[in-house]
Protein backbone atom coordinates (compact mmCIF):
# COMPACT_ATOMS: atom_id res chain seq x y z
CA UNK A 1 0.00 0.00 0.00
CA UNK A 2 0.99 3.62 -0.43
CA UNK A 3 2.10 5.85 2.42
CA UNK A 4 -0.52 6.23 5.17
CA UNK A 5 -2.26 9.60 4.88
CA UNK A 6 -4.17 9.01 8.15
CA UNK A 7 -7.46 10.38 6.91
CA UNK A 8 -9.63 10.64 10.02
CA UNK A 9 -13.21 9.42 10.30
CA UNK A 10 -14.47 12.97 10.75
CA UNK A 11 -12.97 13.92 7.37
CA UNK A 12 -14.60 11.17 5.32
CA UNK A 13 -16.82 12.34 2.44
CA UNK A 14 -18.58 10.48 -0.35
CA UNK A 15 -16.35 9.70 -3.33
CA UNK A 16 -13.11 10.01 -1.36
CA UNK A 17 -10.30 7.46 -1.68
CA UNK A 18 -9.06 6.15 1.65
CA UNK A 19 -5.61 4.89 2.56
CA UNK A 20 -5.52 5.13 6.33
CA UNK A 21 -5.30 3.30 9.65
CA UNK A 22 -8.19 2.44 11.97
CA UNK A 23 -9.04 0.20 14.91
CA UNK A 24 -11.51 -2.60 14.24
CA UNK A 25 -14.31 -2.36 16.80
CA UNK A 26 -16.51 -5.03 15.24
CA UNK A 27 -16.17 -7.70 12.57
CA UNK A 28 -19.18 -9.70 11.38
CA UNK A 29 -19.16 -12.41 8.71
CA UNK A 30 -22.29 -12.21 6.57
CA UNK A 31 -23.71 -13.26 3.21
CA UNK A 32 -25.44 -11.29 0.50
CA UNK A 33 -28.89 -12.26 -0.76
CA UNK A 34 -27.18 -14.31 -3.47
CA UNK A 35 -25.11 -16.19 -0.88
CA UNK A 36 -21.76 -14.49 -1.46
CA UNK A 37 -19.70 -13.93 1.72
CA UNK A 38 -18.82 -10.43 2.86
CA UNK A 39 -17.53 -8.71 6.00
CA UNK A 40 -19.37 -5.97 7.88
CA UNK A 41 -16.98 -3.88 9.98
CA UNK A 42 -17.07 -0.98 12.38
CA UNK A 43 -13.85 1.04 12.27
CA UNK A 44 -12.76 3.87 14.53
CA UNK A 45 -10.16 6.48 15.31
CA UNK A 46 -10.18 9.20 17.93
CA UNK A 47 -12.54 11.37 15.83
CA UNK A 48 -15.35 8.84 15.51
CA UNK A 49 -16.66 5.56 14.09
CA UNK A 50 -17.56 4.46 10.55
CA UNK A 51 -19.17 1.42 8.93
CA UNK A 52 -17.10 -0.52 6.41
CA UNK A 53 -17.79 -3.46 4.14
CA UNK A 54 -15.53 -5.97 2.42
CA UNK A 55 -17.07 -7.60 -0.65
CA UNK A 56 -14.06 -8.41 -2.85
CA UNK A 57 -11.88 -11.29 -1.64
CA UNK A 58 -13.73 -11.37 1.68
CA UNK A 59 -12.61 -14.93 2.63
CA UNK A 60 -8.97 -14.03 1.97
CA UNK A 61 -9.03 -10.70 3.82
CA UNK A 62 -10.99 -12.27 6.67
CA UNK A 63 -7.93 -14.24 7.71
CA UNK A 64 -5.73 -11.17 8.01
CA UNK A 65 -7.26 -9.54 11.10
CA UNK A 66 -9.73 -9.79 13.98
CA UNK A 67 -11.81 -7.36 16.01
CA UNK A 68 -9.50 -5.42 18.31
CA UNK A 69 -6.71 -5.16 15.74
CA UNK A 70 -5.44 -2.01 14.07
CA UNK A 71 -5.63 -2.27 10.28
CA UNK A 72 -4.46 -0.25 7.33
CA UNK A 73 -7.38 0.18 4.92
CA UNK A 74 -7.45 0.93 1.21
CA UNK A 75 -10.87 1.71 -0.20
CA UNK A 76 -13.39 4.38 -1.11
CA UNK A 77 -16.18 6.22 0.66
CA UNK A 78 -19.79 5.73 -0.35
CA UNK A 79 -23.00 7.00 1.21
CA UNK A 80 -25.15 4.50 3.14
CA UNK A 81 -28.43 5.78 4.55
CA UNK A 82 -27.08 9.30 4.44
CA UNK A 83 -23.81 8.54 6.27
CA UNK A 84 -20.30 7.71 5.03
CA UNK A 85 -19.32 4.07 4.63
CA UNK A 86 -15.95 2.69 3.50
CA UNK A 87 -15.99 0.03 0.80
CA UNK A 88 -12.75 -1.81 1.48
CA UNK A 89 -10.63 -2.96 -1.45
CA UNK A 90 -7.71 -4.26 0.62
CA UNK A 91 -6.50 -4.21 4.20
CA UNK A 92 -3.68 -5.51 6.34
CA UNK A 93 -3.08 -5.78 10.05
CA UNK A 94 -0.68 -3.24 11.56
CA UNK A 95 1.79 -5.11 13.73
CA UNK A 96 3.12 -2.15 15.74
CA UNK A 97 1.74 -1.64 19.24
CA UNK A 98 -1.08 0.91 19.15
CA UNK A 99 -2.08 3.59 21.65
CA UNK A 100 -5.76 3.78 22.56
CA UNK A 101 -5.52 7.57 22.52
CA UNK A 102 -4.88 7.37 18.76
CA UNK A 103 -7.73 5.06 17.81
CA UNK A 104 -10.70 5.65 20.10
CA UNK A 105 -12.38 8.93 20.97
CA UNK A 106 -10.05 10.58 23.44
CA UNK A 107 -10.34 12.80 26.49
CA UNK A 108 -12.24 16.01 25.91
CA UNK A 109 -9.38 17.90 27.53
CA UNK A 110 -5.63 17.62 26.99
CA UNK A 111 -4.31 14.60 28.92
CA UNK A 112 -1.09 16.36 29.95
CA UNK A 113 -3.11 19.26 31.35
CA UNK A 114 -5.32 16.83 33.26
CA UNK A 115 -2.30 15.10 34.78
CA UNK A 116 -0.86 18.46 35.82
CA UNK A 117 -4.09 19.42 37.55
CA UNK A 118 -4.14 16.04 39.28
CA UNK A 119 -0.71 16.79 40.74
CA UNK A 120 -1.96 20.19 41.94
CA UNK A 121 -4.93 18.56 43.69
CA UNK A 122 -2.64 16.04 45.42
CA UNK A 123 -0.63 18.91 46.93
CA UNK A 124 -3.89 20.42 48.24
CA UNK A 125 -4.48 17.47 50.64
CA UNK A 126 -3.81 18.89 54.14
CA UNK A 127 -2.95 15.63 55.93
CA UNK A 128 0.65 14.58 55.19
CA UNK A 129 0.15 10.76 55.34
CA UNK A 130 -2.84 10.86 52.96
CA UNK A 131 -1.09 13.35 50.70
CA UNK A 132 1.89 10.98 50.54
CA UNK A 133 -0.44 8.03 49.88
CA UNK A 134 -2.21 9.73 46.97
CA UNK A 135 1.08 10.92 45.48
CA UNK A 136 2.68 7.48 45.74
CA UNK A 137 -0.26 5.66 44.12
CA UNK A 138 -0.39 8.10 41.22
CA UNK A 139 3.40 8.20 40.79
CA UNK A 140 3.58 4.53 39.77
CA UNK A 141 4.77 4.69 36.14
CA UNK A 142 2.93 1.62 34.76
CA UNK A 143 -0.24 2.89 36.43
CA UNK A 144 0.24 6.38 35.01
CA UNK A 145 0.63 5.08 31.46
CA UNK A 146 -2.42 2.81 31.69
CA UNK A 147 -4.56 5.32 33.57
CA UNK A 148 -4.09 8.14 31.07
CA UNK A 149 -5.56 5.91 28.32
CA UNK A 150 -8.26 4.17 30.39
CA UNK A 151 -12.00 4.86 30.10
CA UNK A 152 -14.48 4.59 32.98
CA UNK A 153 -16.68 2.22 30.96
CA UNK A 154 -17.08 0.75 27.50
CA UNK A 155 -20.62 1.91 26.83
CA UNK A 156 -21.70 4.23 29.65
CA UNK A 157 -20.24 7.46 31.04
CA UNK A 158 -16.69 8.57 30.14
CA UNK A 159 -16.46 5.74 27.61
CA UNK A 160 -13.37 7.01 25.82
CA UNK A 161 -9.59 6.89 26.20
CA UNK A 162 -8.62 9.22 29.05
CA UNK A 163 -12.15 9.11 30.45
CA UNK A 164 -11.03 7.83 33.85
CA UNK A 165 -8.51 10.65 34.20
CA UNK A 166 -10.99 13.31 33.13
CA UNK A 167 -13.66 11.91 35.47
CA UNK A 168 -11.18 11.88 38.35
CA UNK A 169 -10.19 15.51 37.86
CA UNK A 170 -13.84 16.60 37.65
CA UNK A 171 -14.86 14.62 40.74
CA UNK A 172 -11.83 15.72 42.78
CA UNK A 173 -12.47 19.35 41.86
CA UNK A 174 -16.13 19.09 42.89
CA UNK A 175 -15.17 17.38 46.18
CA UNK A 176 -12.63 20.10 46.92
CA UNK A 177 -15.35 22.76 46.56
CA UNK A 178 -17.82 20.76 48.65
CA UNK A 179 -15.23 20.41 51.41
CA UNK A 180 -14.88 24.19 51.45
CA UNK A 181 -18.66 24.59 51.67
CA UNK A 182 -18.94 21.99 54.45
CA UNK A 183 -16.08 22.57 56.93
CA UNK A 184 -17.08 19.54 59.05
CA UNK A 185 -16.03 17.21 56.22
CA UNK A 186 -12.53 15.78 56.54
CA UNK A 187 -10.87 17.43 53.51
CA UNK A 188 -7.95 15.02 53.51
CA UNK A 189 -10.12 11.90 53.36
CA UNK A 190 -12.35 13.46 50.71
CA UNK A 191 -9.36 14.71 48.73
CA UNK A 192 -7.42 11.45 48.82
CA UNK A 193 -10.46 9.29 48.02
CA UNK A 194 -11.56 11.56 45.17
CA UNK A 195 -8.13 11.30 43.55
CA UNK A 196 -7.85 7.53 43.90
CA UNK A 197 -11.39 6.16 43.49
CA UNK A 198 -10.85 5.43 39.77
CA UNK A 199 -7.22 4.26 39.64
CA UNK A 200 -8.49 0.70 39.28
CA UNK A 201 -9.52 1.64 35.74
CA UNK A 202 -5.86 1.07 34.86
CA UNK A 203 -6.46 -2.64 35.62
CA UNK A 204 -10.07 -2.89 34.49
CA UNK A 205 -9.46 -2.56 30.74
CA UNK A 206 -7.26 -4.33 28.21
CA UNK A 207 -4.49 -2.05 26.85
CA UNK A 208 -4.78 -1.37 23.14
CA UNK A 209 -6.70 0.49 20.50
CA UNK A 210 -10.16 -0.91 21.34
CA UNK A 211 -11.94 -0.39 24.67
CA UNK A 212 -12.37 -3.84 26.24
CA UNK A 213 -12.86 -4.87 29.84
CA UNK A 214 -10.29 -7.19 31.39
CA UNK A 215 -11.48 -10.23 33.30
CA UNK A 216 -10.64 -8.46 36.58
CA UNK A 217 -12.58 -5.42 35.44
CA UNK A 218 -15.63 -7.49 34.59
CA UNK A 219 -15.64 -9.55 37.79
CA UNK A 220 -14.24 -7.16 40.41
CA UNK A 221 -15.05 -3.70 39.09
CA UNK A 222 -13.14 -0.44 39.29
CA UNK A 223 -13.85 0.37 42.99
CA UNK A 224 -12.47 -2.97 44.20
CA UNK A 225 -9.44 -2.70 41.93
CA UNK A 226 -8.82 0.86 43.14
CA UNK A 227 -9.03 -0.27 46.77
CA UNK A 228 -6.51 -3.02 46.06
CA UNK A 229 -3.99 -0.52 44.73
CA UNK A 230 -4.54 1.81 47.68
CA UNK A 231 -4.07 -1.04 50.17
CA UNK A 232 -0.79 -2.13 48.60
CA UNK A 233 0.77 1.32 48.66
CA UNK A 234 -0.58 2.16 52.13
CA UNK A 235 0.98 -1.01 53.53
CA UNK A 236 4.31 -0.15 51.95
CA UNK A 237 4.23 3.41 53.29
CA UNK A 238 2.89 2.50 56.73
CA UNK A 239 -0.01 4.93 56.41
CA UNK A 240 -2.06 5.02 59.65
CA UNK A 241 -4.68 2.31 59.32
CA UNK A 242 -7.63 4.39 60.52
CA UNK A 243 -6.92 6.95 57.79
CA UNK A 244 -6.63 4.25 55.13
CA UNK A 245 -9.92 2.66 56.24
CA UNK A 246 -11.70 6.03 55.97
CA UNK A 247 -10.46 6.41 52.39
CA UNK A 248 -11.27 2.80 51.47
CA UNK A 249 -14.82 3.18 52.76
CA UNK A 250 -15.32 6.14 50.43
CA UNK A 251 -13.88 4.26 47.47
CA UNK A 252 -15.39 0.80 47.86
CA UNK A 253 -18.51 1.07 50.02
CA UNK A 254 -21.89 -0.24 48.89
CA UNK A 255 -23.50 2.04 51.46
CA UNK A 256 -22.07 5.45 52.33
CA UNK A 257 -21.80 5.49 56.13
CA UNK A 258 -19.73 8.68 56.41
CA UNK A 259 -20.28 12.22 55.12
CA UNK A 260 -17.03 11.94 53.18
CA UNK A 261 -18.29 8.87 51.31
CA UNK A 262 -21.58 10.64 50.57
CA UNK A 263 -19.63 13.62 49.24
CA UNK A 264 -17.52 11.46 46.93
CA UNK A 265 -20.38 9.40 45.54
CA UNK A 266 -22.54 12.47 45.04
CA UNK A 267 -19.77 14.07 42.97
CA UNK A 268 -19.24 10.85 41.00
CA UNK A 269 -22.93 10.63 40.16
CA UNK A 270 -23.16 14.28 39.20
CA UNK A 271 -20.20 14.19 36.82
CA UNK A 272 -21.35 10.89 35.31
CA UNK A 273 -24.83 12.33 34.66
CA UNK A 274 -23.42 15.49 33.06
CA UNK A 275 -21.01 13.47 30.90
CA UNK A 276 -23.83 11.19 29.72
CA UNK A 277 -26.11 14.13 28.91
CA UNK A 278 -23.38 15.88 26.93
CA UNK A 279 -22.60 12.69 24.98
CA UNK A 280 -26.28 12.30 24.07
CA UNK A 281 -26.44 15.93 22.99
CA UNK A 282 -23.37 15.50 20.79
CA UNK A 283 -24.87 12.33 19.30
CA UNK A 284 -28.10 14.10 18.42
CA UNK A 285 -26.18 16.99 16.87
CA UNK A 286 -24.07 14.61 14.76
CA UNK A 287 -27.14 12.67 13.63
CA UNK A 288 -28.87 15.87 12.49
CA UNK A 289 -25.99 16.93 10.25
Buried (B, 14 or more C-beta within 10 A) or exposed (E): EEEEEEBBBEBBEEEBEBBBBBBBBBBEEEEEEEEEEBBEBBBBBBEBBBBBBBBEEBEEBBEEBEBBBBBBBBBBBBEBEEEBBBBBBBBBEBEEEBBBBBBBBBBBBEBEEBBEBBEEBBEBBEBEBBBBBBBBBBEBEEBBEBBBBBBBBBEEBBBBBBBBBBBBBBBBBBBBEBBEEEEEBBBBBBBBBBBBBBBBBBBBBEBBBBBBBBEBBEEBBBBBBBBBBBBEBBEEBEBBEEBBEBBBBBBBBEEBEBBBBBBBBBBBEEBBEEBBEEBEEEEEEEEEE
